[in-house]
Amino acid sequence: MRHHLLHKHNKSHRRTPMSDTKLNLFVNEDEDMPDVPQDFAPAPESNQIDTDMAVDEDDDDPIIHTVPIFHSSVASRQSQTLHTFQFPGRPHNRTFEGQLLEALVKPISKVVELKVPMDTLKFYDESRTQELGARIDKVSLQGVLDPTNENLYVGAIDVQDGKERIVLFPLDQTAQLRALFKYIDDVEAARTAQIRNENAASAPKPSAVQVLQTASKAPQGGANGPLAHGEGLCLKHIKQFNEELWEAFSWHESSEDSTRGLTEKMNKPSEAAVEVKSLFDVLLEELKKANLAALGLDEL
């Protein structure tokens, strides 16, 4: 990056001779203009760049070290995927090492849940067991899997034969897992149902039944109103989530042999040069189609 020093020059002004009665604003074509002395020549335009004062900082910031970059992937892209889980409410130094976790996934709804054991020896209120109806000894962390469309990578610095290199892995999905207090919601739902049943039992029975006919105003736009599609889609997702069964997955720690073997395979990418076969014009056309499809627009 080059920086240039800018000097601002003030323009010199020449006074026009003034008559005794009025100021001469115009000059006739036949009138000769007086010669302007060299000392009173107009200054050059302002904001001129003084290239002699330019400072080239590139000379003061040389490249001292280069690190090659390699692209890698999981062993089998057909049966294996790579995900990144973020835990916003958990410190970075508080890992899950030594804990037996349960991993549950709903693939169609794209929801993942981890059940983490709680430390019941400290800060645990045994008196709430009766209120909750069960002894809560696990915390559920739940999040939605967000596809990356192969636009995000995770990088690792690997050392081979004393030389550093950066290995990039394409991510399939990411998720932010937050604590889910479903047992509290269950207690509130049971309490609300109990109050509703008590009110229904204590309510006096009507002596006579009267049939009333009422007419309700149809929503704006009817079944095809502006909110009909959104409400229907939301209810569809909720119904799909409630009906879909959880699939259990095994959770392996980073210190286990199976995890180490997979990590070693991923950290050994092919060092062969990648031959680019795509044409630049074709690439631009594909990017254009992808952007239009993402915006829901048809190609012009």
PAZAPA-4460 file (N, C-alpha, C; in steps of 0.05 Angstrom, whole numbers, plus 32768, in hexadecimal, padded with zeros to 4 digits):
% residues 300
    n_x    n_y    n_z   ca_x   ca_y   ca_z    c_x    c_y    c_z   seq   type   mol
   8011   7FE8   8000   8000   8000   8000   8012   8019   8000     1      M     A
   800C   802B   7FEE   801C   8043   7FEC   800C   805B   7FF8     2      R     A
   801B   806C   8006   800F   8083   8012   801C   809C   8005     3      H     A
   800C   80AF   7FFE   8015   80C7   7FF1   800F   80DF   8003     4      H     A
   8023   80F1   8004   8020   8109   8014   8013   811F   8003     5      L     A
   7FFE   812A   800C   7FEF   813E   7FFD   7FF6   8159   8007     6      L     A
   7FFC   816C   7FF4   8002   8187   7FFB   7FEC   8198   7FEF     7      H     A
   7FE1   81AA   7FFF   7FCC   81BC   7FF6   7FD8   81D8   7FF2     8      K     A
   7FD5   81E2   7FD9   7FDF   81FC   7FD2   7FC9   8210   7FD1     9      H     A
   7FCE   8228   7FDB   7FBA   823D   7FD9   7FBC   824B   7FBF    10      N     A
   7FA6   824F   7FB1   7FA6   825C   7F98   7FAA   827A   7F9C    11      K     A
   7FBC   8286   7F8C   7FC0   82A3   7F8E   7FAB   82B1   7F7E    12      S     A
   7FA3   82C8   7F88   7F8D   82D7   7F7C   7F98   82F2   7F73    13      H     A
   7F90   82FA   7F5B   7F98   8313   7F50   7F81   8326   7F51    14      R     A
   7F85   833E   7F5C   7F70   8352   7F5E   7F6B   835F   7F44    15      R     A
   7F52   8363   7F3D   7F4A   8371   7F25   7F49   838F   7F2B    16      T     A
   7F55   839F   7F19   7F54   83BC   7F1E   7F37   83C5   7F21    17      P     A
   7F33   83D7   7F34   7F19   83E1   7F3A   7F17   83FF   7F32    18      M     A
   7F02   8406   7F24   7EFE   8422   7F1C   7EF3   8432   7F33    19      S     A
   7EEF   844C   7F2E   7EE6   845D   7F43   7EC8   8458   7F4A    20      D     A
   7EB9   844E   7F36   7E9C   844C   7F3A   7E93   842F   7F3E    21      T     A
   7E9F   841C   7F2F   7E96   8400   7F31   7EAC   83ED   7F2B    22      K     A
   7EA7   83D4   7F31   7EBB   83BF   7F2E   7EB9   83B3   7F12    23      L     A
   7ED0   83B1   7F04   7ED1   83A6   7EE9   7ECE   8387   7EEB    24      N     A
   7EB7   837D   7EE4   7EB3   8360   7EE5   7EB8   8353   7ECA    25      L     A
   7EB8   8362   7EB4   7EBB   8357   7E99   7ED2   8366   7E8B    26      F     A
   7EDE   8358   7E79   7EF4   8363   7E69   7EED   8361   7E4C    27      V     A
   7EEF   8377   7E3D   7EE9   8377   7E20   7EFE   8366   7E11    28      N     A
   7EF5   835B   7DFA   7F07   834B   7DEA   7F1E   835B   7DDF    29      E     A
   7F19   8375   7DD9   7F2E   8385   7DCD   7F42   838F   7DE1    30      D     A
   7F3B   838C   7DFA   7F4D   8397   7E0F   7F63   8383   7E15    31      E     A
   7F7B   838D   7E15   7F92   837C   7E1A   7F95   8376   7E38    32      D     A
   7F9B   835D   7E3E   7F9F   8354   7E59   7FBB   835B   7E62    33      M     A
   7FBF   8366   7E79   7FDA   836C   7E81   7FEA   8352   7E87    34      P     A
   8003   8353   7E82   8014   833C   7E87   8016   8337   7EA5    35      D     A
   8014   831E   7EAC   8016   8316   7EC8   8033   830F   7ECE    36      V     A
   803F   831B   7EE2   805B   8315   7EE9   805E   82F7   7EF0    37      P     A
   8076   82ED   7EED   807B   82D1   7EF3   8077   82CB   7F10    38      Q     A
   807D   82E0   7F21   807A   82DB   7F3D   805E   82D8   7F46    39      D     A
   804B   82E2   7F36   802E   82E1   7F3D   801F   82CC   7F2C    40      F     A
   802D   82B9   7F21   8021   82A3   7F12   800F   8293   7F24    41      A     A
   7FF8   828A   7F1A   7FE6   827B   7F2C   7FF3   8261   7F35    42      P     A
   7FED   825A   7F4D   7FF8   8241   7F59   7FEB   8229   7F4C    43      A     A
   7FF8   8213   7F4C   7FED   81FA   7F41   7FD4   81F2   7F51    44      P     A
   7FC4   81E0   7F44   7FAC   81D6   7F51   7FB2   81C9   7F6C    45      E     A
   7F9E   81CB   7F7E   7FA2   81C0   7F98   7FA1   81A2   7F98    46      S     A
   7FA8   8196   7FAE   7FA7   8179   7FB2   7FB8   816A   7F9E    47      N     A
   7FCF   8176   7F97   7FE2   8168   7F86   7FF1   8154   7F97    48      Q     A
   7FF8   813E   7F8B   8006   8129   7F99   8024   812C   7F96    49      I     A
   8031   812E   7FAC   804E   8131   7FAC   8059   8115   7FAC    50      D     A
   8060   810B   7F95   806B   80F0   7F93   8086   80ED   7F9F    51      T     A
   8094   8103   7FA2   80AF   8101   7FAE   80AD   80FB   7FCC    52      D     A
   8096   8103   7FD8   8093   80FE   7FF4   8085   80E4   7FFB    53      M     A
   807D   80D5   7FE6   806F   80BC   7FEA   8080   80A8   7FFA    54      A     A
   8073   809A   800C   8082   8086   801C   8078   806B   8015    55      V     A
   808A   805A   800E   8084   803F   8006   8089   802D   801F    56      D     A
   8073   8025   802B   8076   8015   8043   807B   7FF7   803D    57      E     A
   8078   7FEF   8024   807E   7FD3   801D   809B   7FCD   8022    58      D     A
   80AC   7FE0   801F   80C9   7FDB   8024   80CE   7FD6   8041    59      D     A
   80BE   7FE0   8053   80C2   7FDD   8070   80B3   7FC5   807B    60      D     A
   80A4   7FB6   806A   8094   7F9F   8073   8099   7F87   8061    61      D     A
   80B1   7F7C   8062   80B7   7F66   8050   80AA   7F4C   8059    62      P     A
   80A6   7F39   8046   809C   7F1F   804C   80B2   7F0E   8059    63      I     A
   80AD   7F05   8071   80C1   7EF6   8080   80BB   7ED8   8081    64      I     A
   80A2   7ED1   807C   809A   7EB4   807E   8081   7EAF   806E    65      H     A
   8081   7E99   8060   806A   7E91   8050   8061   7E75   8059    66      T     A
   8046   7E72   8059   803B   7E58   8062   8029   7E4E   804B    67      V     A
   802E   7E36   8041   801D   7E2B   802C   8001   7E23   8037    68      P     A
   7FED   7E24   8025   7FD2   7E1E   802C   7FC9   7E06   801C    69      I     A
   7FBD   7DF2   802A   7FB3   7DDA   801D   7F95   7DD7   8023    70      F     A
   7F87   7DCC   8010   7F6B   7DC5   8014   7F68   7DA8   8019    71      H     A
   7F58   7DA2   802E   7F53   7D86   8035   7F35   7D82   8039    72      S     A
   7F2E   7D6A   8042   7F12   7D63   8046   7F10   7D4A   8057    73      S     A
   7EF8   7D42   805D   7EF4   7D29   806C   7EFA   7D12   8059    74      V     A
   7EFD   7CFA   8065   7F05   7CE3   8054   7EF0   7CDC   803F    75      A     A
   7ED7   7CDD   8047   7EC1   7CD6   8034   7EAC   7CEC   8035    76      S     A
   7EAA   7CFB   8020   7E96   7D11   801F   7E7A   7D06   801D    77      R     A
   7E76   7CED   8014   7E5C   7CE2   8011   7E50   7CDA   802C    78      Q     A
   7E60   7CD1   803F   7E56   7CC6   8058   7E5F   7CD7   8070    79      S     A
   7E71   7CEA   806C   7E7B   7CFA   8083   7E78   7D18   807D    80      Q     A
   7E72   7D27   8091   7E6F   7D44   808F   7E7E   7D51   80A6    81      T     A
   7E84   7D6A   80A2   7E94   7D7A   80B6   7E83   7D91   80C0    82      L     A
   7E80   7D93   80DA   7E70   7DA8   80E6   7E80   7DB7   80FB    83      H     A
   7E77   7DCF   8101   7E83   7DDF   8116   7E6D   7DE6   812A    84      T     A
   7E72   7DDF   8143   7E5F   7DE5   8159   7E6A   7DFC   8169    85      F     A
   7E5A   7E10   816D   7E61   7E27   817E   7E50   7E26   8198    86      Q     A
   7E5D   7E2D   81AE   7E50   7E2D   81C8   7E52   7E48   81D4    87      F     A
   7E3F   7E5B   81CD   7E41   7E77   81D7   7E41   7E7A   81F5    88      P     A
   7E34   7E68   8203   7E32   7E6B   8220   7E47   7E5A   822F    89      G     A
   7E5B   7E51   8222   7E6F   7E3F   822E   7E8B   7E4A   822A    90      R     A
   7E9C   7E4D   823F   7EB7   7E56   823B   7EC7   7E44   8229    91      P     A
   7EDB   7E50   821B   7EEB   7E40   8208   7EFC   7E2B   8216    92      H     A
   7F05   7E31   822F   7F16   7E1E   823D   7F06   7E08   824B    93      N     A
   7EEC   7E09   824A   7EDB   7DF5   8256   7ED2   7DE1   8241    94      R     A
   7EE2   7DCC   823D   7EDD   7DB8   8229   7ECB   7DA2   8233    95      T     A
   7EC5   7D8F   8222   7EB4   7D78   8229   7EC5   7D5F   822E    96      F     A
   7EDF   7D62   8231   7EF0   7D4B   8235   7EE8   7D3D   824F    97      E     A
   7EE6   7D22   824D   7EE0   7D12   8264   7EC2   7D10   826A    98      G     A
   7EB1   7D1C   825A   7E94   7D1B   825E   7E87   7D09   8249    99      Q     A
   7E73   7CFB   8252   7E64   7CE9   8240   7E4D   7CF8   8234   100      L     A
   7E4F   7D00   821B   7E3A   7D10   820E   7E28   7CFF   81FD   101      L     A
   7E0F   7D08   81FB   7DFC   7CFB   81E8   7DF7   7D0F   81D2   102      E     A
   7DFA   7D06   81B9   7DF5   7D17   81A2   7DDC   7D0D   8193   103      A     A
   7DCA   7D20   818E   7DB1   7D1A   8181   7DAD   7D2D   816A   104      L     A
   7DA3   7D23   8153   7DA0   7D34   813B   7D86   7D2D   812E   105      V     A
   7D78   7D42   8125   7D61   7D40   8113   7D6A   7D4A   80F7   106      K     A
   7D71   7D38   80E5   7D7D   7D40   80CC   7D6A   7D52   80BB   107      P     A
   7D50   7D4B   80BA   7D3E   7D5A   80A8   7D39   7D76   80B4   108      I     A
   7D35   7D77   80CE   7D31   7D91   80DB   7D4B   7DA0   80DF   109      S     A
   7D62   7D93   80DC   7D7D   7D9F   80DF   7D80   7DAA   80FB   110      K     A
   7D7B   7D9A   810F   7D7E   7DA1   812B   7D90   7D8D   8138   111      V     A
   7DA3   7D97   8148   7DB6   7D86   8156   7DB3   7D8C   8174   112      V     A
   7DB6   7D77   8184   7DB4   7D7B   81A1   7DC9   7D6A   81AF   113      E     A
   7DD6   7D75   81C3   7DEA   7D68   81D3   7DE0   7D67   81F0   114      L     A
   7DE2   7D50   81FC   7DDA   7D4D   8218   7DF4   7D4B   8228   115      K     A
   7DF9   7D5F   8239   7E12   7D61   8248   7E0C   7D5B   8266   116      V     A
   7E1B   7D48   8272   7E16   7D42   828E   7E1B   7D5B   82A0   117      P     A
   7E0B   7D5D   82B5   7E0E   7D73   82C8   7E1E   7D6A   82E1   118      M     A
   7E2B   7D7C   82ED   7E39   7D77   8306   7E25   7D7A   831D   119      D     A
   7E19   7D64   8326   7E05   7D66   833B   7E10   7D67   8357   120      T     A
   7E2B   7D66   835A   7E37   7D68   8374   7E38   7D85   837E   121      L     A
   7E37   7D98   836C   7E39   7DB4   8374   7E21   7DC3   8368   122      K     A
   7E16   7DD5   8378   7E01   7DE8   836F   7DE9   7DD8   8363   123      F     A
   7DE1   7DC3   8370   7DCA   7DB4   8367   7DB5   7DB4   837C   124      Y     A
   7D9C   7DBC   8376   7D86   7DBD   8389   7D76   7DA4   8386   125      D     A
   7D79   7D92   8399   7D6A   7D78   8399   7D4D   7D7C   839E   126      E     A
   7D45   7D93   83AB   7D29   7D97   83B2   7D18   7D9C   8399   127      S     A
   7D24   7DA4   8383   7D15   7DAA   836A   7D0F   7D90   835A   128      R     A
   7D1A   7D7A   8363   7D15   7D61   8355   7CF8   7D5A   8355   129      T     A
   7CEB   7D5E   836C   7CCE   7D58   836D   7CBE   7D6B   835C   130      Q     A
   7CC6   7D84   835C   7CB7   7D98   834C   7CBA   7D92   832E   131      E     A
   7CD2   7D8B   8325   7CD7   7D85   8309   7CCD   7D6A   8300   132      L     A
   7CC8   7D58   8314   7CBE   7D3E   830D   7CD4   7D2A   8305   133      G     A
   7CED   7D33   8305   7D03   7D21   82FE   7D1D   7D2E   8307   134      A     A
   7D31   7D1E   8309   7D4B   7D29   8311   7D5A   7D31   82F8   135      R     A
   7D5F   7D4B   82F5   7D6C   7D56   82DD   7D8A   7D55   82E2   136      I     A
   7D97   7D43   82D3   7DB4   7D41   82D6   7DC3   7D45   82BB   137      D     A
   7DB5   7D50   82A7   7DC1   7D56   828D   7DB7   7D70   8283   138      K     A
   7DC8   7D7E   8275   7DC1   7D97   8268   7DC0   7D93   824A   139      V     A
   7DAB   7D9C   823E   7DA8   7D99   8221   7DB1   7DB2   8213   140      S     A
   7DC3   7DAF   81FF   7DCC   7DC4   81EE   7DC1   7DBF   81D2   141      L     A
   7DB3   7DD2   81C8   7DA5   7DCE   81AE   7DAA   7DE5   819B   142      Q     A
   7DAC   7DDF   8182   7DB0   7DF3   816D   7DA7   7DEA   8152   143      G     A
   7DA5   7DFC   813F   7D9C   7DF7   8124   7DB4   7DF6   8112   144      V     A
   7DB6   7DE1   8101   7DCC   7DDE   80EE   7DC8   7DF1   80D7   145      L     A
   7DDB   7E02   80D2   7DD9   7E16   80BD   7DED   7E0E   80A6   146      D     A
   7DE3   7E07   808E   7DF5   7DFF   8078   7E06   7E16   8070   147      P     A
   7E1F   7E10   8069   7E32   7E24   8060   7E34   7E27   8042   148      T     A
   7E29   7E13   8033   7E2B   7E13   8016   7E48   7E14   800D   149      N     A
   7E59   7E07   801D   7E76   7E05   8016   7E83   7E20   8014   150      E     A
   7E7A   7E34   8022   7E86   7E4E   8022   7E96   7E54   803B   151      N     A
   7E97   7E42   804E   7EA6   7E46   8066   7EBB   7E2F   8069   152      L     A
   7ED2   7E37   8074   7EE7   7E23   8078   7EF1   7E26   8095   153      Y     A
   7EFC   7E10   809F   7F0A   7E10   80B8   7F27   7E09   80B2   154      V     A
   7F39   7E18   80BF   7F56   7E14   80B9   7F65   7E0A   80D1   155      G     A
   7F79   7DFA   80CC   7F8B   7DEF   80E0   7FA8   7DF3   80D8   156      A     A
   7FB8   7DFB   80EB   7FD5   7DFE   80E6   7FE2   7DE4   80ED   157      I     A
   7FEE   7DD7   80D9   7FFA   7DBD   80DC   8018   7DBF   80D6   158      D     A
   8028   7DB0   80E5   8045   7DB0   80E1   804D   7D95   80D7   159      V     A
   805A   7D95   80BF   8064   7D7D   80B3   8082   7D81   80AD   160      Q     A
   8092   7D6F   80B8   80AF   7D71   80B4   80BA   7D8C   80BC   161      D     A
   80B0   7D97   80D1   80B9   7DB0   80DB   80B0   7DC8   80CC   162      G     A
   809E   7DC5   80B9   8094   7DDB   80A9   8076   7DDF   80AE   163      K     A
   806E   7DF8   80B1   8052   7DFE   80B6   8043   7DFF   809C   164      E     A
   802A   7DF8   809E   8017   7DFA   8087   7FFB   7DFD   8092   165      R     A
   7FEA   7E0A   8083   7FCE   7E0E   808A   7FBC   7DFB   807A   166      I     A
   7FAC   7DEC   8087   7F9A   7DD9   807A   7F7D   7DE3   807E   167      V     A
   7F6F   7DE6   8068   7F53   7DF0   8068   7F40   7DD9   8063   168      L     A
   7F2A   7DD9   8073   7F16   7DC4   8070   7EFB   7DD2   806A   169      F     A
   7EEC   7DCA   8056   7ED2   7DD6   8051   7EBD   7DCD   8066   170      P     A
   7EAE   7DE0   8070   7E9A   7DDA   8084   7E7F   7DD4   8076   171      L     A
   7E71   7DC1   8081   7E56   7DBB   8076   7E40   7DCB   8085   172      D     A
   7E42   7DCB   809F   7E2D   7DD9   80AF   7E39   7DE4   80C9   173      Q     A
   7E2D   7DF8   80D3   7E35   7E04   80ED   7E1C   7E06   80FF   174      T     A
   7E21   7E07   8119   7E0A   7E09   812C   7E14   7E16   8145   175      A     A
   7E03   7E26   8151   7E07   7E32   816B   7DF5   7E23   817F   176      Q     A
   7E02   7E16   8192   7DF3   7E05   81A6   7DF0   7E15   81BF   177      L     A
   7DD7   7E19   81C7   7DD0   7E27   81E0   7DC0   7E15   81F2   178      R     A
   7DC1   7E1C   820C   7DB3   7E0B   8220   7D95   7E0C   821B   179      A     A
   7D89   7DF4   821D   7D6C   7DF1   8219   7D60   7DE7   8233   180      L     A
   7D4E   7DF7   823F   7D42   7DF1   8259   7D26   7DE6   8254   181      F     A
   7D24   7DCF   8247   7D0A   7DC4   8240   7CFB   7DBB   8259   182      K     A
   7D09   7DB2   826E   7CFC   7DA8   8286   7CEC   7DBE   8294   183      Y     A
   7CF6   7DD7   8291   7CE7   7DED   829D   7CCD   7DF2   828D   184      I     A
   7CCF   7DF1   8273   7CB7   7DF4   8262   7CA3   7DDE   8268   185      D     A
   7CAC   7DC5   826C   7C9A   7DAF   8272   7C8B   7DB4   828D   186      D     A
   7C9A   7DBF   82A1   7C8D   7DC4   82BB   7C78   7DDA   82B8   187      V     A
   7C7E   7DEF   82A8   7C6B   7E05   82A4   7C52   7DFB   8294   188      E     A
   7C57   7DE9   8281   7C40   7DDF   8271   7C2E   7DCD   8282   189      A     A
   7C3B   7DBD   8294   7C2B   7DAC   82A6   7C1B   7DBD   82BA   190      A     A
   7C27   7DD2   82C4   7C1A   7DE4   82D7   7C02   7DF2   82C9   191      R     A
   7C06   7DFB   82B1   7BF1   7E09   82A2   7BD9   7DF6   829D   192      T     A
   7BE0   7DDD   8295   7BCB   7DC9   8290   7BBB   7DC2   82A9   193      A     A
   7BC9   7DC1   82C0   7BBC   7DBB   82D9   7BA8   7DD2   82E1   194      Q     A
   7BB1   7DEB   82DE   7BA0   7E01   82E4   7B87   7E02   82D2   195      I     A
   7B8B   7DFB   82B8   7B75   7DFB   82A5   7B61   7DE6   82AD   196      R     A
   7B6B   7DCE   82B5   7B58   7DB9   82BD   7B49   7DC0   82D6   197      N     A
   7B56   7DCD   82E9   7B49   7DD5   8302   7B33   7DEA   82FD   198      E     A
   7B39   7DFC   82EB   7B25   7E11   82E5   7B0D   7E05   82D6   199      N     A
   7B13   7DF1   82C5   7AFD   7DE5   82B6   7AEB   7DD4   82C9   200      A     A
   7AF8   7DC8   82DD   7AE8   7DB7   82F0   7AD7   7DC8   8303   201      A     A
   7AE1   7DE0   830B   7AD3   7DF1   831D   7ABF   7E03   8310   202      S     A
   7ABF   7E05   82F6   7AAD   7E17   82E8   7A91   7E0C   82EA   203      A     A
   7A7C   7E1E   82EF   7A60   7E14   82F0   7A57   7E0B   82D4   204      P     A
   7A46   7DF6   82D5   7A3C   7DEC   82BC   7A25   7DFE   82B2   205      K     A
   7A24   7E03   8298   7A0F   7E14   828D   79F4   7E06   828F   206      P     A
   79DF   7E16   8296   79C4   7E0B   8298   79B7   7E07   827D   207      S     A
   79BE   7E18   826A   79B2   7E16   8250   79C7   7E1B   823B   208      A     A
   79C3   7E10   8224   79D6   7E12   820E   79CA   7E24   81F9   209      V     A
   79D7   7E38   81F2   79CE   7E4A   81DD   79E2   7E49   81C6   210      Q     A
   79D7   7E48   81AE   79E8   7E46   8196   79EA   7E62   818B   211      V     A
   7A02   7E6C   818A   7A08   7E87   817F   7A17   7E84   8165   212      L     A
   7A0F   7E93   8152   7A1C   7E92   8138   7A2C   7EAD   8134   213      Q     A
   7A46   7EAA   8131   7A57   7EC1   812E   7A65   7EC0   8113   214      T     A
   7A6C   7ED6   8109   7A7B   7ED8   80F0   7A96   7EE6   80F5   215      A     A
   7AAB   7ED9   80EE   7AC6   7EE4   80F2   7AD0   7EEF   80D7   216      S     A
   7ADE   7F05   80DA   7AEA   7F12   80C2   7B01   7F01   80B8   217      K     A
   7B01   7EFC   809E   7B17   7EED   8092   7B31   7EFD   8093   218      A     A
   7B47   7EF0   8097   7B61   7EFE   8097   7B66   7F0C   807C   219      P     A
   7B77   7F20   807D   7B7D   7F30   8065   7B89   7F1E   8050   220      Q     A
   7B7D   7F1E   8039   7B87   7F0E   8023   7B7E   7EF1   8024   221      G     A
   7B6D   7EE9   8038   7B63   7ECE   803A   7B79   7EBA   803F   222      G     A
   7B76   7EA3   8033   7B8A   7E8E   8037   7BA4   7E94   802A   223      A     A
   7BA3   7EA6   8017   7BBC   7EAE   8009   7BC6   7EC9   8012   224      N     A
   7BC1   7ED1   802B   7BCA   7EEA   8035   7BE8   7EEC   8038   225      G     A
   7BF2   7F03   803F   7C0F   7F06   8041   7C1B   7EF6   8057   226      P     A
   7C0C   7EF0   806D   7C16   7EE0   8083   7C10   7EC3   8082   227      L     A
   7BFF   7EBB   806F   7BF6   7E9F   806E   7C0D   7E8D   8067   228      A     A
   7C1E   7E94   8055   7C34   7E83   804D   7C48   7E80   8064   229      H     A
   7C4F   7E96   8071   7C62   7E94   8087   7C58   7E84   809F   230      G     A
   7C3E   7E87   80A6   7C33   7E77   80BC   7C32   7E5A   80B5   231      E     A
   7C2A   7E54   809C   7C29   7E38   8094   7C44   7E2B   8094   232      G     A
   7C58   7E3A   808B   7C73   7E2F   808A   7C7E   7E2A   80A6   233      L     A
   7C78   7E3D   80B8   7C81   7E39   80D4   7C74   7E21   80E1   234      C     A
   7C5A   7E1E   80DE   7C4C   7E07   80E9   7C56   7DED   80DD   235      L     A
   7C5D   7DEE   80C4   7C67   7DD6   80B6   7C81   7DCD   80C3   236      K     A
   7C93   7DE1   80C8   7CAD   7DDA   80D4   7CAA   7DCF   80F0   237      H     A
   7C97   7DDB   8100   7C93   7DD2   811B   7C88   7DB5   811B   238      I     A
   7C75   7DB0   8109   7C6A   7D95   8107   7C7F   7D81   80FE   239      K     A
   7C90   7D89   80EC   7CA5   7D77   80E2   7CB9   7D72   80F9   240      Q     A
   7CC0   7D86   8109   7CD3   7D82   811E   7CC7   7D70   8134   241      F     A
   7CAE   7D73   813A   7CA2   7D62   814F   7C9F   7D45   8147   242      N     A
   7C9A   7D41   812D   7C96   7D25   8123   7CB0   7D17   811D   243      E     A
   7CC5   7D26   8117   7CDF   7D19   8110   7CEC   7D0D   8129   244      E     A
   7CF7   7CF6   8126   7D04   7CE8   813C   7D22   7CF0   813D   245      L     A
   7D2C   7CF0   8156   7D48   7CF6   815A   7D5A   7CDE   8151   246      W     A
   7D70   7CE4   8145   7D84   7CD0   813E   7D9C   7CD3   8150   247      E     A
   7DA4   7CBD   815D   7DBA   7CBE   8170   7DD4   7CBA   8162   248      A     A
   7DE8   7CCA   816A   7E03   7CC8   815F   7E17   7CC5   8176   249      F     A
   7E2C   7CB7   8171   7E41   7CB4   8185   7E53   7CCC   8185   250      S     A
   7E5C   7CD4   819D   7E6D   7CEB   81A1   7E89   7CE2   81A9   251      W     A
   7E9D   7CE9   819A   7EB9   7CE1   819F   7EC9   7CF9   81A6   252      H     A
   7ED9   7CF6   81BB   7EEA   7D0C   81C3   7F03   7D0E   81B1   253      E     A
   7F10   7D25   81B2   7F28   7D29   81A1   7F3F   7D18   81AA   254      S     A
   7F3F   7D0E   81C2   7F55   7CFD   81CC   7F53   7CE0   81C4   255      S     A
   7F3C   7CD8   81B9   7F38   7CBC   81B2   7F47   7CB5   8198   256      E     A
   7F4D   7C9B   8196   7F5D   7C92   817E   7F4E   7C96   8164   257      D     A
   7F34   7C91   8164   7F25   7C95   814B   7F25   7CB2   8142   258      S     A
   7F23   7CC4   8155   7F24   7CE0   814E   7F3F   7CE9   8144   259      T     A
   7F54   7CDF   8151   7F6F   7CE5   8149   7F75   7CDB   812D   260      R     A
   7F6C   7CC2   8127   7F70   7CB8   810C   7F63   7CC8   80F7   261      G     A
   7F4A   7CD1   80FC   7F3C   7CE1   80E9   7F4A   7CFC   80E5   262      L     A
   7F53   7D08   80FB   7F61   7D22   80F9   7F7B   7D1F   80E9   263      T     A
   7F8A   7D0A   80ED   7FA3   7D06   80DE   7F9D   7D03   80C1   264      E     A
   7F88   7CF5   80B9   7F82   7CF3   809C   7F7A   7D0E   8090   265      K     A
   7F6C   7D1E   809F   7F64   7D38   8095   7F7B   7D4B   8093   266      M     A
   7F8F   7D48   80A4   7FA6   7D59   80A4   7FBB   7D51   808F   267      N     A
   7FB5   7D3D   807F   7FC8   7D34   806A   7FBB   7D37   804F   268      K     A
   7FB7   7D4F   8046   7FAA   7D53   802C   7FBE   7D4D   8015   269      P     A
   7FB3   7D4A   7FFE   7FC4   7D46   7FE6   7FD3   7D60   7FDF   270      S     A
   7FED   7D5E   7FDB   7FFD   7D75   7FD4   7FFF   7D79   7FB6   271      E     A
   7FF0   7D6A   7FA7   7FF1   7D6E   7F8A   7FE3   7D88   7F83   272      A     A
   7FED   7D95   7F6E   7FE2   7DAE   7F65   7FC6   7DAA   7F5A   273      A     A
   7FB4   7DBC   7F60   7F98   7DBA   7F56   7F97   7DC7   7F3A   274      V     A
   7F8D   7DB7   7F28   7F8A   7DC1   7F0C   7F6F   7DCE   7F09   275      E     A
   7F6F   7DE7   7F02   7F57   7DF7   7EFE   7F4C   7DF2   7EE2   276      V     A
   7F34   7DE7   7EE0   7F28   7DE2   7EC6   7F12   7DF5   7EBF   277      K     A
   7F08   7E04   7ED3   7EF2   7E17   7ECE   7EFC   7E2F   7EBF   278      S     A
   7EEC   7E38   7EAC   7EF1   7E51   7E9E   7EE6   7E68   7EAE   279      L     A
   7EF4   7E7F   7EAB   7EEC   7E97   7EBB   7ED0   7EA0   7EB4   280      F     A
   7EC9   7EA0   7E9B   7EAE   7EA9   7E93   7E99   7E96   7E9D   281      D     A
   7E9F   7E7C   7E9D   7E8C   7E68   7EA7   7E88   7E6B   7EC5   282      V     A
   7E9E   7E71   7ED3   7E9D   7E76   7EF0   7E8B   7E8E   7EF7   283      L     A
   7E8E   7EA3   7EE8   7E7E   7EBB   7EED   7E61   7EB5   7EE8   284      L     A
   7E5B   7EA6   7ED3   7E3F   7E9F   7ECD   7E33   7E8E   7EE3   285      E     A
   7E42   7E7B   7EED   7E38   7E6A   7F03   7E33   7E7B   7F1C   286      E     A
   7E45   7E8D   7F22   7E42   7E9E   7F3A   7E29   7EB0   7F36   287      L     A
   7E24   7EB9   7F1E   7E0D   7ECA   7F19   7DF3   7EBA   7F1E   288      K     A
   7DF3   7EA1   7F14   7DDB   7E90   7F17   7DD7   7E8A   7F35   289      K     A
   7DEC   7E85   7F44   7DEA   7E7F   7F60   7DDF   7E97   7F70   290      A     A
   7DE8   7EAF   7F69   7DDF   7EC7   7F77   7DC1   7ECC   7F71   291      N     A
   7DB9   7EC8   7F58   7D9D   7ECC   7F51   7D8C   7EB7   7F5F   292      L     A
   7D95   7E9F   7F60   7D86   7E8A   7F6E   7D83   7E90   7F8B   293      A     A
   7D99   7E9A   7F98   7D97   7EA1   7FB4   7D84   7EB8   7FBA   294      A     A
   7D81   7ECA   7FA7   7D6E   7EE0   7FAA   7D52   7EDA   7FA1   295      L     A
   7D4F   7EC2   7F95   7D34   7EBA   7F8C   7D2C   7EC8   7F72   296      G     A
   7D40   7ECF   7F62   7D3A   7EDD   7F49   7D40   7ECB   7F31   297      L     A
   7D32   7ED0   7F1B   7D37   7EC1   7F03   7D4D   7ECF   7EF3   298      D     A
   7D5B   7EBF   7EE3   7D71   7ECA   7ED3   7D66   7EDC   7EBD   299      E     A
   7D72   7EF3   7EBA   7D69   7F07   7EA6   7D6F   7EFD   7E8A   300      L     A
***
